[in-house]
Amino acid sequence: MAGKFEPKVPVQLDPPKDDPISPEELAKANGENGGKCYVAIKGIVYDVTGNKAYQPGGAYHVFAGKDASRALGKTSTKPEDVSPEWRDLPEKEQSTLNDWITFFSKRYNVVGKVQGATNFE
């Protein structure tokens, strides 16, 4: 089922960037006051600014400005699960996390990598 993560409406994405984004810059990109909204997964930063779900008041705002790898693997929106650590997750949750990476990579521009991140593949 290669197409299961395809967006319903085709998305024109920019070439991925690997600009360093400091953890402080990432934290500021939380969609507050109409600003940029980024979510990182395994240290890769995606620009989710256009999706209301990640904006303040949205269902996924808990992920905004953070590396949400662990929470995505666990399919959790609990603030305590939002963490870059994912390597100790069970295989099934790691697989879910990889599905989320596929999902994000087909919908959102990669704007950089978290500076100093150690949670890449």
N, C-alpha and C positions, 0 to 999 in steps of 0.2 A: 504494500500500500504506500508507494512512494509519494502519492499525491495527497495523503491525508492531512498534511500540514500546509498545503497550498492555500494562500489567501483567497477569499471569495472574489475579491476585486484585485486584479493584478497591481503590484506595487513596483514602482521604478525606484530602485535603490542606488545610492551613490557607491562608488568603490569603497570598501572598508578602509578605515584609517587605523593607524597604530600609534597615534599621538599619545604621549603620556598624560594621564589625568590623575592629579593628586587625590588622595582620599578626601581632602578638604574641598576641592573643586567638585568632586562627585557628590559630597554631602550637600553642597549648595544647590545642586541641580535637582531640586525636589519639587519643582513646579510651583513653589510659593510665589505669590505676587506676579503671576504670569510669566515667570522665568522658565528656563530650560528644565526638562525633566528627563533624567537618565536612570537606567537600571543596569547594573552590572551582573553578569553571570560568568562564573569561573574567570573573573578578572577582565572580561571583555565588556566594554561599555556600549550600550544601545541607547539611542535617542528615541524615547517614547513620548516626546512632548505633545504630539498630535492626538494621543489617545486619552480621552477624559478619564478612563478608569485609573490612570496613574496620577492624575492631578489631585490636589487637595479635595477631600470629600469623596474621592473615587474608591471603588472596592479594592484596588491594588496600590493605593497611595503608600501603604506600609513599605513597599519595595523602592519607592522613589528616593534617589540619592544614595542608594546602598547597593552592595553586592548581595543579591538575594538567592544565591545558589542553594543553600540548605533549605530554605523555605519552599522554593520551587520544586526541589526534589521530593520534599515531603507533602507537596500540594497543600501548604499551610499559609494562612495569612496572619498567623500569630506573630506579633512583633518579636517575641523571644526566639522565634525560629529564623528570623532574617539574619543570616550570617554567611560569610564567604566560605566557611568550612563545609566541605561536602564529602571528603574522602572516606569518612567513617560511616557514610550512609549504606544501608543494605543495597545489594545489587539492583533490586527492583526500583528503589528510589533513585539510584544513580542513572538507571535507564530512563526514568521519568524526567530527570534533570536534563539528560541529553536530548530528549524529545522537546523540552522547552527551548533549548538552544536552537534546534532546528526551526521551531515555531518563530522565535524572535528573529533569526537570521533571514527569514523570508518576508518579514514585515517592517523591520526597523533598521535604520542606518547604524553601522558600527562607527562610533566617533573616536574610539581610542581604547587604551588599556589602562587599568588601574596601576598607577606607579607603585612599585614595591610589592605588588600582589604575588603571592606564592601559591595560589590556588588554580593556576592554569592546568590544563590536561597533564 
